[in-house]
């Protein structure tokens, strides 16, 4: 079967801007279910990725380090199977051009990364349809969260993709992985490589939703 992708068109960025400061709006929806209104985890140290498309391995290595497990970006990347299905392995060339979708150079989704982390002694649970409340619950429990987003938490559109094995999944242009380390009533604090920034609930939700609210939790 020839891999296919069907997109819902939306204007795409043509370059990779650096994250810009975003003014915080007034509080709107306070965290529910007895969670604190804000929480910040310290000790999550991000590093720049070594390859164009190794954000997943780099973020996973930084996440593992928070839990006291030393894994290199290269060791995680080299353990990933190469496939045309991001649900089972890495799609494309890690040195390829960022911003494409499968079967072109792309990256990998949560399950293969979680499997490698788990096999190296880090409790890692890959899930989709993760709510913002659950993200806050994880953070308030002292656990940073790996999340799949679009770019530097830009807006994005889901794309239905069918791999050569016949399975269908959702992909997105400019797929990227960042680490959530904190929240308040209005948004989330994010570690993205060497950068740290804040995004509003609405901006984050739009970007997170493009890939079905996919995350790895501890």
Backbone as JSON Lines, residues from 0, in Angstrom:
{"i":0,"aa":"X","n":[0.85,-1.19,0.0],"ca":[0.0,0.0,0.0],"c":[0.88,1.24,0.0]}
{"i":1,"aa":"X","n":[0.55,2.22,-0.8],"ca":[1.3,3.47,-0.86],"c":[0.83,4.4,0.24]}
{"i":2,"aa":"X","n":[1.77,4.93,1.06],"ca":[1.36,5.86,2.12],"c":[0.66,7.07,1.55]}
{"i":3,"aa":"X","n":[-0.39,7.51,2.21],"ca":[-1.13,8.69,1.77],"c":[-1.41,9.6,2.94]}
{"i":4,"aa":"X","n":[-1.59,10.86,2.66],"ca":[-1.95,11.82,3.7],"c":[-3.01,12.74,3.17]}
{"i":5,"aa":"X","n":[-3.97,13.07,4.02],"ca":[-5.03,14.0,3.66],"c":[-5.01,15.15,4.64]}
{"i":6,"aa":"X","n":[-4.84,16.36,4.15],"ca":[-4.68,17.51,5.03],"c":[-5.91,18.38,5.04]}
{"i":7,"aa":"X","n":[-6.1,19.05,6.18],"ca":[-7.01,20.19,6.26],"c":[-6.12,21.42,6.15]}
{"i":8,"aa":"X","n":[-6.17,22.11,5.01],"ca":[-5.19,23.14,4.72],"c":[-5.27,24.29,5.7]}
{"i":9,"aa":"X","n":[-4.1,24.76,6.09],"ca":[-4.0,25.97,6.91],"c":[-2.69,26.62,6.55]}
{"i":10,"aa":"X","n":[-2.57,27.95,6.59],"ca":[-1.31,28.59,6.26],"c":[-0.19,28.05,7.13]}
{"i":11,"aa":"X","n":[0.96,27.74,6.54],"ca":[2.07,27.17,7.27],"c":[3.21,28.17,7.36]}
{"i":12,"aa":"X","n":[3.95,28.15,8.46],"ca":[5.11,29.02,8.57],"c":[6.18,28.59,7.58]}
{"i":13,"aa":"X","n":[6.96,29.53,7.09],"ca":[8.0,29.22,6.14],"c":[9.37,29.22,6.78]}
{"i":14,"aa":"X","n":[9.48,29.61,8.02],"ca":[10.74,29.53,8.71],"c":[10.47,29.16,10.17]}
{"i":15,"aa":"X","n":[11.5,29.16,10.97],"ca":[11.37,28.75,12.36],"c":[11.67,29.93,13.26]}
{"i":16,"aa":"X","n":[10.68,30.72,13.64],"ca":[10.94,31.88,14.49],"c":[11.3,31.46,15.9]}
{"i":17,"aa":"X","n":[12.08,32.28,16.56],"ca":[12.34,32.05,17.97],"c":[11.09,32.39,18.77]}
{"i":18,"aa":"X","n":[10.82,31.62,19.84],"ca":[9.66,31.95,20.66],"c":[9.73,33.38,21.16]}
{"i":19,"aa":"X","n":[8.62,34.09,21.06],"ca":[8.56,35.47,21.5],"c":[7.75,35.58,22.78]}
{"i":20,"aa":"X","n":[8.11,36.52,23.65],"ca":[7.3,36.72,24.86],"c":[5.85,36.99,24.51]}
{"i":21,"aa":"X","n":[4.96,36.4,25.27],"ca":[3.53,36.56,25.06],"c":[2.91,37.15,26.32]}
{"i":22,"aa":"X","n":[2.17,38.24,26.18],"ca":[1.54,38.86,27.34],"c":[0.5,37.92,27.93]}
{"i":23,"aa":"X","n":[0.48,37.8,29.24],"ca":[-0.47,36.93,29.9],"c":[-1.82,37.62,30.03]}
{"i":24,"aa":"X","n":[-2.9,36.94,29.62],"ca":[-4.23,37.51,29.83],"c":[-4.66,37.39,31.28]}
{"i":25,"aa":"X","n":[-5.75,38.03,31.6],"ca":[-6.3,37.86,32.94],"c":[-6.8,36.43,33.1]}
{"i":26,"aa":"X","n":[-6.79,35.89,34.33],"ca":[-7.27,34.53,34.55],"c":[-8.68,34.34,34.01]}
{"i":27,"aa":"X","n":[-8.89,33.16,33.4],"ca":[-10.21,32.82,32.89],"c":[-10.75,31.59,33.59]}
{"i":28,"aa":"X","n":[-10.19,30.43,33.27],"ca":[-10.66,29.19,33.87],"c":[-9.64,28.67,34.87]}
{"i":29,"aa":"X","n":[-9.96,28.73,36.13],"ca":[-9.06,28.25,37.16],"c":[-9.01,26.73,37.12]}
{"i":30,"aa":"X","n":[-7.84,26.11,37.41],"ca":[-7.77,24.66,37.47],"c":[-8.81,24.09,38.43]}
{"i":31,"aa":"X","n":[-9.39,22.96,38.03],"ca":[-10.47,22.36,38.79],"c":[-9.98,21.2,39.63]}
{"i":32,"aa":"X","n":[-10.94,20.5,40.23],"ca":[-10.68,19.25,40.95],"c":[-9.69,19.41,42.09]}
{"i":33,"aa":"X","n":[-9.72,20.54,42.76],"ca":[-8.89,20.71,43.94],"c":[-7.42,20.94,43.66]}
{"i":34,"aa":"X","n":[-7.03,21.15,42.42],"ca":[-5.63,21.4,42.11],"c":[-5.24,22.81,42.51]}
{"i":35,"aa":"X","n":[-3.97,23.03,42.85],"ca":[-3.54,24.4,43.12],"c":[-3.7,25.27,41.88]}
{"i":36,"aa":"X","n":[-3.92,26.55,42.07],"ca":[-4.14,27.45,40.93],"c":[-2.88,27.63,40.09]}
{"i":37,"aa":"X","n":[-1.72,27.37,40.67],"ca":[-0.48,27.43,39.9],"c":[0.54,26.48,40.52]}
{"i":38,"aa":"X","n":[1.47,26.04,39.71],"ca":[2.52,25.14,40.19],"c":[3.68,25.2,39.21]}
{"i":39,"aa":"X","n":[4.9,25.19,39.73],"ca":[6.09,25.21,38.89],"c":[7.09,24.18,39.38]}
{"i":40,"aa":"X","n":[7.55,23.33,38.48],"ca":[8.58,22.34,38.79],"c":[9.94,22.93,38.45]}
{"i":41,"aa":"X","n":[10.89,22.8,39.36],"ca":[12.26,23.23,39.08],"c":[13.12,22.0,38.78]}
{"i":42,"aa":"X","n":[14.26,22.23,38.16],"ca":[15.19,21.14,37.92],"c":[15.06,20.44,36.59]}
{"i":43,"aa":"X","n":[14.21,20.97,35.69],"ca":[14.12,20.41,34.34],"c":[15.05,21.23,33.44]}
{"i":44,"aa":"X","n":[16.13,20.63,33.01],"ca":[17.14,21.34,32.23],"c":[17.1,20.91,30.78]}
{"i":45,"aa":"X","n":[16.73,21.83,29.9],"ca":[16.66,21.53,28.48],"c":[17.98,21.74,27.78]}
{"i":46,"aa":"X","n":[18.18,21.05,26.67],"ca":[19.37,21.18,25.85],"c":[18.96,21.24,24.38]}
{"i":47,"aa":"X","n":[19.78,21.87,23.58],"ca":[19.51,21.93,22.15],"c":[19.66,20.57,21.49]}
{"i":48,"aa":"X","n":[18.81,20.28,20.52],"ca":[18.89,19.0,19.83],"c":[20.06,18.98,18.87]}
{"i":49,"aa":"X","n":[20.62,17.78,18.65],"ca":[21.81,17.63,17.82],"c":[21.51,17.53,16.34]}
{"i":50,"aa":"X","n":[20.29,17.16,15.99],"ca":[19.92,16.94,14.6],"c":[18.63,17.7,14.29]}
{"i":51,"aa":"X","n":[18.36,17.89,13.03],"ca":[17.18,18.66,12.63],"c":[15.89,18.1,13.2]}
{"i":52,"aa":"X","n":[15.78,16.77,13.25],"ca":[14.51,16.14,13.61],"c":[14.6,15.26,14.86]}
{"i":53,"aa":"X","n":[15.53,15.56,15.75],"ca":[15.7,14.72,16.94],"c":[15.07,15.32,18.19]}
{"i":54,"aa":"X","n":[14.08,16.19,18.02],"ca":[13.48,16.84,19.2],"c":[12.91,15.83,20.18]}
{"i":55,"aa":"X","n":[12.32,14.75,19.68],"ca":[11.7,13.76,20.57],"c":[12.76,13.11,21.46]}
{"i":56,"aa":"X","n":[13.88,12.69,20.84],"ca":[14.94,12.04,21.6],"c":[15.61,13.01,22.57]}
{"i":57,"aa":"X","n":[15.8,14.25,22.14],"ca":[16.43,15.25,23.02],"c":[15.54,15.55,24.22]}
{"i":58,"aa":"X","n":[14.26,15.79,23.97],"ca":[13.34,16.08,25.07],"c":[13.21,14.89,26.0]}
{"i":59,"aa":"X","n":[13.19,13.68,25.43],"ca":[13.08,12.48,26.26],"c":[14.31,12.3,27.14]}
{"i":60,"aa":"X","n":[15.5,12.6,26.61],"ca":[16.72,12.51,27.41],"c":[16.7,13.5,28.56]}
{"i":61,"aa":"X","n":[16.23,14.72,28.3],"ca":[16.14,15.73,29.35],"c":[15.09,15.35,30.39]}
{"i":62,"aa":"X","n":[14.0,14.76,29.94],"ca":[12.93,14.3,30.85],"c":[13.44,13.18,31.73]}
{"i":63,"aa":"X","n":[14.15,12.2,31.14],"ca":[14.71,11.09,31.91],"c":[15.7,11.59,32.95]}
{"i":64,"aa":"X","n":[16.51,12.59,32.58],"ca":[17.5,13.13,33.51],"c":[16.84,13.71,34.75]}
{"i":65,"aa":"X","n":[15.66,14.3,34.59],"ca":[14.93,14.83,35.74],"c":[14.65,13.73,36.75]}
{"i":66,"aa":"X","n":[14.44,12.51,36.28],"ca":[14.15,11.37,37.16],"c":[15.41,10.59,37.53]}
{"i":67,"aa":"X","n":[16.56,11.16,37.24],"ca":[17.82,10.56,37.67],"c":[18.34,9.46,36.77]}
{"i":68,"aa":"X","n":[17.81,9.35,35.55],"ca":[18.26,8.33,34.6],"c":[19.02,9.01,33.47]}
{"i":69,"aa":"X","n":[20.26,8.61,33.28],"ca":[21.12,9.22,32.27],"c":[20.98,8.48,30.95]}
{"i":70,"aa":"X","n":[20.36,9.13,29.99],"ca":[20.23,8.6,28.63],"c":[20.66,9.69,27.67]}
{"i":71,"aa":"X","n":[21.44,9.34,26.68],"ca":[21.84,10.34,25.7],"c":[20.8,10.46,24.6]}
{"i":72,"aa":"X","n":[20.77,11.62,23.99],"ca":[19.91,11.82,22.82],"c":[20.22,10.78,21.75]}
{"i":73,"aa":"X","n":[21.51,10.53,21.51],"ca":[21.89,9.59,20.46],"c":[21.46,8.17,20.77]}
{"i":74,"aa":"X","n":[21.54,7.77,22.05],"ca":[21.16,6.4,22.4],"c":[19.66,6.18,22.18]}
{"i":75,"aa":"X","n":[18.86,7.19,22.48],"ca":[17.42,7.07,22.25],"c":[17.13,7.06,20.76]}
{"i":76,"aa":"X","n":[17.76,7.98,20.03],"ca":[17.52,8.06,18.59],"c":[17.91,6.77,17.88]}
{"i":77,"aa":"X","n":[19.05,6.21,18.24],"ca":[19.52,5.0,17.55],"c":[18.69,3.78,17.89]}
{"i":78,"aa":"X","n":[17.95,3.82,19.0],"ca":[17.1,2.69,19.39],"c":[15.76,2.7,18.67]}
{"i":79,"aa":"X","n":[15.43,3.78,17.99],"ca":[14.14,3.88,17.31],"c":[14.16,3.11,15.99]}
{"i":80,"aa":"X","n":[13.17,2.25,15.75],"ca":[13.06,1.62,14.43],"c":[12.8,2.68,13.36]}
{"i":81,"aa":"X","n":[13.25,2.44,12.15],"ca":[12.96,3.33,11.03],"c":[11.78,2.74,10.25]}
{"i":82,"aa":"X","n":[10.7,3.49,10.17],"ca":[9.49,3.03,9.5],"c":[8.86,4.2,8.75]}
{"i":83,"aa":"X","n":[7.71,3.96,8.11],"ca":[6.94,5.08,7.56],"c":[5.71,5.35,8.42]}
{"i":84,"aa":"X","n":[5.68,4.76,9.62],"ca":[4.56,4.92,10.54],"c":[5.07,5.5,11.86]}
{"i":85,"aa":"X","n":[4.76,6.76,12.18],"ca":[5.3,7.37,13.39],"c":[4.79,6.75,14.68]}
{"i":86,"aa":"X","n":[3.76,5.9,14.6],"ca":[3.28,5.21,15.79],"c":[4.15,4.02,16.15]}
{"i":87,"aa":"X","n":[4.99,3.57,15.23],"ca":[5.83,2.4,15.49],"c":[7.32,2.69,15.42]}
{"i":88,"aa":"X","n":[7.72,3.83,14.89],"ca":[9.13,4.15,14.79],"c":[9.35,5.52,14.19]}
{"i":89,"aa":"X","n":[10.6,5.8,13.86],"ca":[10.99,7.11,13.35],"c":[10.79,7.15,11.84]}
{"i":90,"aa":"X","n":[10.15,8.2,11.37],"ca":[9.86,8.36,9.94],"c":[10.88,9.31,9.32]}
{"i":91,"aa":"X","n":[11.66,8.81,8.36],"ca":[12.54,9.67,7.6],"c":[13.96,9.73,8.13]}
{"i":92,"aa":"X","n":[14.67,10.76,7.7],"ca":[16.07,11.0,8.02],"c":[16.14,12.03,9.14]}
{"i":93,"aa":"X","n":[16.85,11.7,10.21],"ca":[16.94,12.62,11.35],"c":[17.61,13.94,10.96]}
{"i":94,"aa":"X","n":[18.34,13.94,9.85],"ca":[18.96,15.18,9.34],"c":[18.11,15.85,8.27]}
{"i":95,"aa":"X","n":[16.89,15.37,8.08],"ca":[16.03,15.91,7.04],"c":[15.48,17.28,7.37]}
{"i":96,"aa":"X","n":[14.65,17.78,6.48],"ca":[14.06,19.11,6.62],"c":[12.84,19.06,7.52]}
{"i":97,"aa":"X","n":[12.84,19.91,8.54],"ca":[11.71,19.98,9.47],"c":[10.5,20.61,8.78]}
{"i":98,"aa":"X","n":[9.31,20.18,9.18],"ca":[8.09,20.8,8.7],"c":[7.3,19.94,7.75]}
{"i":99,"aa":"X","n":[7.79,18.74,7.44],"ca":[7.1,17.85,6.51],"c":[6.21,16.87,7.28]}
{"i":100,"aa":"X","n":[5.46,16.08,6.52],"ca":[4.67,15.01,7.11],"c":[5.03,13.7,6.42]}
{"i":101,"aa":"X","n":[4.75,12.56,7.08],"ca":[5.05,11.26,6.47],"c":[4.35,11.11,5.12]}
{"i":102,"aa":"X","n":[4.94,10.33,4.22],"ca":[6.12,9.49,4.4],"c":[7.45,10.23,4.24]}
{"i":103,"aa":"X","n":[7.41,11.56,4.15],"ca":[8.64,12.35,4.1],"c":[9.27,12.43,5.49]}
{"i":104,"aa":"X","n":[10.44,13.05,5.56],"ca":[11.15,13.19,6.84],"c":[10.23,13.86,7.86]}
{"i":105,"aa":"X","n":[10.11,13.25,9.05],"ca":[9.08,13.7,9.99],"c":[9.51,13.6,11.45]}
{"i":106,"aa":"X","n":[9.62,12.38,11.97],"ca":[9.89,12.19,13.39],"c":[9.15,10.99,13.91]}
{"i":107,"aa":"X","n":[8.77,11.03,15.19],"ca":[8.17,9.86,15.84],"c":[7.15,10.32,16.87]}
{"i":108,"aa":"X","n":[6.15,9.5,17.08],"ca":[5.12,9.8,18.07],"c":[5.47,9.19,19.44]}
{"i":109,"aa":"X","n":[4.53,9.24,20.36],"ca":[4.83,8.98,21.76],"c":[5.15,7.52,22.09]}
{"i":110,"aa":"X","n":[4.43,6.57,21.5],"ca":[4.6,5.17,21.92],"c":[6.02,4.64,21.81]}
{"i":111,"aa":"X","n":[6.71,4.82,20.67],"ca":[8.08,4.3,20.59],"c":[9.03,4.96,21.59]}
{"i":112,"aa":"X","n":[8.86,6.26,21.82],"ca":[9.7,6.95,22.8],"c":[9.43,6.41,24.21]}
{"i":113,"aa":"X","n":[8.16,6.24,24.56],"ca":[7.82,5.71,25.89],"c":[8.38,4.31,26.08]}
{"i":114,"aa":"X","n":[8.36,3.51,25.04],"ca":[8.89,2.15,25.13],"c":[10.38,2.15,25.44]}
{"i":115,"aa":"X","n":[11.13,3.03,24.79],"ca":[12.57,3.12,25.05],"c":[12.83,3.62,26.46]}
{"i":116,"aa":"X","n":[12.09,4.64,26.88],"ca":[12.25,5.14,28.24],"c":[11.96,4.05,29.26]}
{"i":117,"aa":"X","n":[10.87,3.33,29.08],"ca":[10.49,2.28,30.02],"c":[11.54,1.17,30.08]}
{"i":118,"aa":"X","n":[12.1,0.82,28.93],"ca":[13.1,-0.25,28.9],"c":[14.4,0.17,29.57]}
{"i":119,"aa":"X","n":[14.55,1.47,29.81],"ca":[15.74,1.99,30.49],"c":[15.44,2.43,31.92]}
{"i":120,"aa":"X","n":[14.32,1.98,32.45],"ca":[14.03,2.19,33.86],"c":[13.3,3.45,34.21]}
{"i":121,"aa":"X","n":[12.75,4.15,33.22],"ca":[11.97,5.36,33.49],"c":[10.5,5.04,33.27]}
{"i":122,"aa":"X","n":[9.68,5.22,34.28],"ca":[8.24,5.02,34.12],"c":[7.72,6.03,33.11]}
{"i":123,"aa":"X","n":[7.18,5.54,31.99],"ca":[6.75,6.43,30.9],"c":[5.48,5.86,30.28]}
{"i":124,"aa":"X","n":[4.42,6.64,30.32],"ca":[3.12,6.21,29.81],"c":[2.7,7.1,28.66]}
{"i":125,"aa":"X","n":[2.6,6.53,27.46],"ca":[2.17,7.27,26.28],"c":[0.65,7.24,26.17]}
{"i":126,"aa":"X","n":[0.05,8.4,25.94],"ca":[-1.41,8.48,25.84],"c":[-1.8,9.53,24.82]}
{"i":127,"aa":"X","n":[-3.03,9.4,24.31],"ca":[-3.66,10.44,23.52],"c":[-4.92,10.9,24.25]}
{"i":128,"aa":"X","n":[-5.5,11.98,23.77],"ca":[-6.7,12.56,24.39],"c":[-6.46,12.93,25.85]}
{"i":129,"aa":"X","n":[-5.26,13.4,26.15],"ca":[-4.92,13.82,27.51],"c":[-5.49,15.22,27.75]}
{"i":130,"aa":"X","n":[-6.27,15.38,28.79],"ca":[-6.92,16.66,29.07],"c":[-5.94,17.65,29.69]}
{"i":131,"aa":"X","n":[-6.27,18.93,29.59],"ca":[-5.45,19.94,30.25],"c":[-5.48,19.76,31.75]}
{"i":132,"aa":"X","n":[-6.62,19.31,32.28],"ca":[-6.7,19.04,33.72],"c":[-5.72,17.95,34.12]}
{"i":133,"aa":"X","n":[-5.61,16.9,33.32],"ca":[-4.65,15.84,33.64],"c":[-3.22,16.34,33.55]}
{"i":134,"aa":"X","n":[-2.93,17.2,32.59],"ca":[-1.59,17.79,32.52],"c":[-1.29,18.57,33.8]}
{"i":135,"aa":"X","n":[-2.25,19.36,34.25],"ca":[-2.05,20.12,35.49],"c":[-1.88,19.18,36.69]}
{"i":136,"aa":"X","n":[-2.65,18.1,36.7],"ca":[-2.56,17.14,37.8],"c":[-1.15,16.52,37.86]}
{"i":137,"aa":"X","n":[-0.63,16.18,36.7],"ca":[0.73,15.62,36.65],"c":[1.75,16.63,37.16]}
{"i":138,"aa":"X","n":[1.65,17.86,36.68],"ca":[2.6,18.89,37.1],"c":[2.5,19.15,38.59]}
{"i":139,"aa":"X","n":[1.28,19.26,39.1],"ca":[1.08,19.51,40.53],"c":[1.56,18.35,41.39]}
{"i":140,"aa":"X","n":[1.73,17.18,40.79],"ca":[2.3,16.02,41.49],"c":[3.82,15.99,41.38]}
{"i":141,"aa":"X","n":[4.39,17.0,40.75],"ca":[5.84,17.08,40.61],"c":[6.4,16.4,39.39]}
{"i":142,"aa":"X","n":[5.52,16.07,38.43],"ca":[5.96,15.35,37.24],"c":[5.84,16.21,35.98]}
{"i":143,"aa":"X","n":[6.96,16.6,35.38],"ca":[6.89,17.29,34.09],"c":[6.32,16.34,33.03]}
{"i":144,"aa":"X","n":[5.8,16.9,31.95],"ca":[5.12,16.1,30.93],"c":[5.71,16.38,29.56]}
{"i":145,"aa":"X","n":[6.0,15.31,28.82],"ca":[6.39,15.43,27.41],"c":[5.14,15.56,26.57]}
{"i":146,"aa":"X","n":[5.05,16.6,25.75],"ca":[3.86,16.8,24.92],"c":[4.24,17.02,23.46]}
{"i":147,"aa":"X","n":[3.39,16.51,22.58],"ca":[3.56,16.66,21.13],"c":[2.73,17.85,20.67]}
{"i":148,"aa":"X","n":[3.39,18.81,20.05],"ca":[2.74,20.06,19.64],"c":[3.17,20.4,18.21]}
{"i":149,"aa":"X","n":[2.77,21.57,17.76],"ca":[3.16,22.09,16.45],"c":[4.13,23.25,16.67]}
{"i":150,"aa":"X","n":[5.35,23.11,16.16],"ca":[6.34,24.17,16.27],"c":[6.56,24.62,17.7]}
{"i":151,"aa":"X","n":[6.81,25.9,17.88],"ca":[6.99,26.47,19.22],"c":[5.62,26.76,19.82]}
{"i":152,"aa":"X","n":[4.79,25.72,19.84],"ca":[3.4,25.79,20.3],"c":[2.62,26.8,19.47]}
{"i":153,"aa":"X","n":[2.7,26.6,18.15],"ca":[1.9,27.35,17.2],"c":[0.56,26.65,17.0]}
{"i":154,"aa":"X","n":[-0.35,27.31,16.31],"ca":[-1.55,26.62,15.86],"c":[-1.2,25.65,14.74]}
{"i":155,"aa":"X","n":[-2.04,24.65,14.56],"ca":[-1.79,23.68,13.51],"c":[-3.03,22.9,13.17]}
{"i":156,"aa":"X","n":[-2.97,22.11,12.12],"ca":[-4.11,21.32,11.68],"c":[-3.74,19.84,11.63]}
{"i":157,"aa":"X","n":[-4.64,18.98,12.07],"ca":[-4.4,17.54,11.96],"c":[-4.46,17.08,10.51]}
{"i":158,"aa":"X","n":[-3.66,16.09,10.19],"ca":[-3.63,15.5,8.86],"c":[-3.78,13.99,9.03]}
{"i":159,"aa":"X","n":[-4.74,13.4,8.34],"ca":[-4.93,11.95,8.38],"c":[-3.93,11.29,7.43]}
{"i":160,"aa":"X","n":[-3.18,10.32,7.96],"ca":[-2.12,9.67,7.19],"c":[-2.26,8.16,7.28]}
{"i":161,"aa":"X","n":[-2.18,7.48,6.15],"ca":[-2.21,6.03,6.1],"c":[-0.84,5.5,5.71]}
{"i":162,"aa":"X","n":[-0.23,4.72,6.6],"ca":[1.1,4.16,6.36],"c":[1.01,2.94,5.45]}
{"i":163,"aa":"X","n":[2.17,2.45,5.03],"ca":[2.2,1.3,4.13],"c":[1.68,0.03,4.78]}
{"i":164,"aa":"X","n":[1.64,-0.01,6.12],"ca":[1.09,-1.19,6.81],"c":[-0.43,-1.14,6.89]}
{"i":165,"aa":"X","n":[-1.03,-0.09,6.34],"ca":[-2.48,0.03,6.32],"c":[-3.08,0.76,7.49]}
{"i":166,"aa":"X","n":[-2.28,1.07,8.5],"ca":[-2.81,1.77,9.67],"c":[-2.89,3.26,9.41]}
{"i":167,"aa":"X","n":[-3.88,3.89,10.02],"ca":[-4.1,5.33,9.85],"c":[-3.86,6.04,11.17]}
{"i":168,"aa":"X","n":[-3.18,7.16,11.1],"ca":[-2.93,7.96,12.28],"c":[-3.02,9.44,11.91]}
{"i":169,"aa":"X","n":[-2.94,10.29,12.91],"ca":[-2.96,11.73,12.7],"c":[-1.54,12.27,12.81]}
{"i":170,"aa":"X","n":[-1.14,13.05,11.83],"ca":[0.16,13.71,11.84],"c":[-0.07,15.21,11.69]}
{"i":171,"aa":"X","n":[1.0,15.99,11.77],"ca":[0.88,17.44,11.61],"c":[2.19,18.01,11.08]}
{"i":172,"aa":"X","n":[2.08,19.03,10.24],"ca":[3.27,19.75,9.81],"c":[3.93,20.42,11.02]}
{"i":173,"aa":"X","n":[5.26,20.41,11.02],"ca":[6.05,21.03,12.1],"c":[5.81,20.36,13.45]}
{"i":174,"aa":"X","n":[5.59,19.04,13.41],"ca":[5.49,18.26,14.66],"c":[6.72,18.52,15.52]}
{"i":175,"aa":"X","n":[6.49,18.66,16.83],"ca":[7.57,19.0,17.76],"c":[7.22,18.48,19.14]}
{"i":176,"aa":"X","n":[8.25,18.32,19.98],"ca":[8.04,17.85,21.36],"c":[8.69,18.83,22.33]}
{"i":177,"aa":"X","n":[7.94,19.2,23.36],"ca":[8.42,20.09,24.41],"c":[8.07,19.48,25.76]}
{"i":178,"aa":"X","n":[8.57,20.09,26.83],"ca":[8.31,19.61,28.18],"c":[7.53,20.66,28.95]}
{"i":179,"aa":"X","n":[6.38,20.27,29.49],"ca":[5.62,21.16,30.37],"c":[6.18,21.07,31.78]}
{"i":180,"aa":"X","n":[6.46,22.24,32.37],"ca":[7.04,22.26,33.72],"c":[6.21,23.05,34.72]}
{"i":181,"aa":"X","n":[5.18,23.77,34.27],"ca":[4.4,24.57,35.2],"c":[3.12,25.06,34.55]}
{"i":182,"aa":"X","n":[2.24,25.58,35.39],"ca":[0.99,26.16,34.89],"c":[0.5,27.21,35.87]}
{"i":183,"aa":"X","n":[-0.4,28.07,35.39],"ca":[-1.2,28.93,36.25],"c":[-2.61,28.94,35.67]}
{"i":184,"aa":"X","n":[-3.46,29.85,36.13],"ca":[-4.84,29.85,35.64],"c":[-4.93,30.15,34.14]}
{"i":185,"aa":"X","n":[-3.89,30.78,33.6],"ca":[-3.99,31.29,32.23],"c":[-3.2,30.5,31.2]}
{"i":186,"aa":"X","n":[-2.27,29.65,31.63],"ca":[-1.47,28.95,30.64],"c":[-0.44,28.02,31.24]}
{"i":187,"aa":"X","n":[0.55,27.65,30.41],"ca":[1.56,26.66,30.77],"c":[2.97,27.21,30.54]}
{"i":188,"aa":"X","n":[3.9,26.78,31.41],"ca":[5.31,27.07,31.24],"c":[5.97,25.88,30.53]}
{"i":189,"aa":"X","n":[6.86,26.18,29.6],"ca":[7.37,25.19,28.66],"c":[8.88,25.26,28.58]}
{"i":190,"aa":"X","n":[9.53,24.09,28.57],"ca":[10.95,23.97,28.25],"c":[11.04,23.4,26.84]}
{"i":191,"aa":"X","n":[11.7,24.12,25.96],"ca":[11.83,23.74,24.55],"c":[13.29,23.86,24.17]}
{"i":192,"aa":"X","n":[14.04,22.77,24.32],"ca":[15.48,22.85,24.14],"c":[16.08,23.78,25.17]}
{"i":193,"aa":"X","n":[16.89,24.74,24.7],"ca":[17.48,25.73,25.61],"c":[16.5,26.83,26.0]}
{"i":194,"aa":"X","n":[15.38,26.92,25.3],"ca":[14.42,28.0,25.53],"c":[13.39,27.62,26.59]}
{"i":195,"aa":"X","n":[12.91,28.61,27.3],"ca":[11.75,28.45,28.17],"c":[10.78,29.57,27.85]}
{"i":196,"aa":"X","n":[9.5,29.25,27.81],"ca":[8.5,30.27,27.5],"c":[7.15,29.84,28.04]}
{"i":197,"aa":"X","n":[6.21,30.75,27.95],"ca":[4.84,30.56,28.43],"c":[3.89,30.64,27.26]}
{"i":198,"aa":"X","n":[2.84,29.82,27.28],"ca":[1.78,29.91,26.28],"c":[0.42,29.88,26.99]}
{"i":199,"aa":"X","n":[-0.51,30.65,26.46],"ca":[-1.85,30.7,27.04],"c":[-2.54,29.35,26.88]}
{"i":200,"aa":"X","n":[-3.56,29.13,27.71],"ca":[-4.34,27.9,27.61],"c":[-4.89,27.69,26.2]}
{"i":201,"aa":"X","n":[-5.41,28.76,25.59],"ca":[-6.01,28.61,24.26],"c":[-4.96,28.3,23.2]}
{"i":202,"aa":"X","n":[-3.81,28.98,23.25],"ca":[-2.75,28.71,22.28],"c":[-2.21,27.31,22.44]}
{"i":203,"aa":"X","n":[-1.98,26.91,23.7],"ca":[-1.46,25.57,23.93],"c":[-2.46,24.51,23.49]}
{"i":204,"aa":"X","n":[-3.72,24.7,23.83],"ca":[-4.74,23.72,23.5],"c":[-4.85,23.52,22.0]}
{"i":205,"aa":"X","n":[-4.75,24.6,21.23],"ca":[-4.83,24.5,19.77],"c":[-3.67,23.69,19.21]}
{"i":206,"aa":"X","n":[-2.47,23.95,19.7],"ca":[-1.28,23.26,19.21],"c":[-1.26,21.8,19.65]}
{"i":207,"aa":"X","n":[-1.56,21.55,20.9],"ca":[-1.61,20.21,21.48],"c":[-2.68,19.36,20.79]}
{"i":208,"aa":"X","n":[-3.79,19.99,20.44],"ca":[-4.9,19.28,19.84],"c":[-4.64,18.8,18.43]}
{"i":209,"aa":"X","n":[-3.69,19.42,17.72],"ca":[-3.41,19.02,16.34],"c":[-2.94,17.58,16.25]}
{"i":210,"aa":"X","n":[-2.3,17.09,17.31],"ca":[-1.82,15.71,17.34],"c":[-2.55,14.89,18.41]}
{"i":211,"aa":"X","n":[-3.84,15.19,18.55],"ca":[-4.72,14.39,19.42],"c":[-4.32,14.41,20.89]}
{"i":212,"aa":"X","n":[-3.8,15.55,21.37],"ca":[-3.46,15.67,22.79],"c":[-2.57,14.51,23.24]}
{"i":213,"aa":"X","n":[-1.47,14.33,22.52],"ca":[-0.55,13.21,22.75],"c":[0.54,13.61,23.74]}
{"i":214,"aa":"X","n":[0.8,12.74,24.72],"ca":[1.75,13.07,25.78],"c":[2.37,11.81,26.36]}
{"i":215,"aa":"X","n":[3.48,12.0,27.04],"ca":[4.07,10.95,27.88],"c":[4.1,11.47,29.3]}
{"i":216,"aa":"X","n":[3.49,10.71,30.21],"ca":[3.46,11.04,31.62],"c":[4.24,10.0,32.41]}
{"i":217,"aa":"X","n":[4.6,10.37,33.63],"ca":[5.39,9.49,34.5],"c":[4.49,8.54,35.27]}
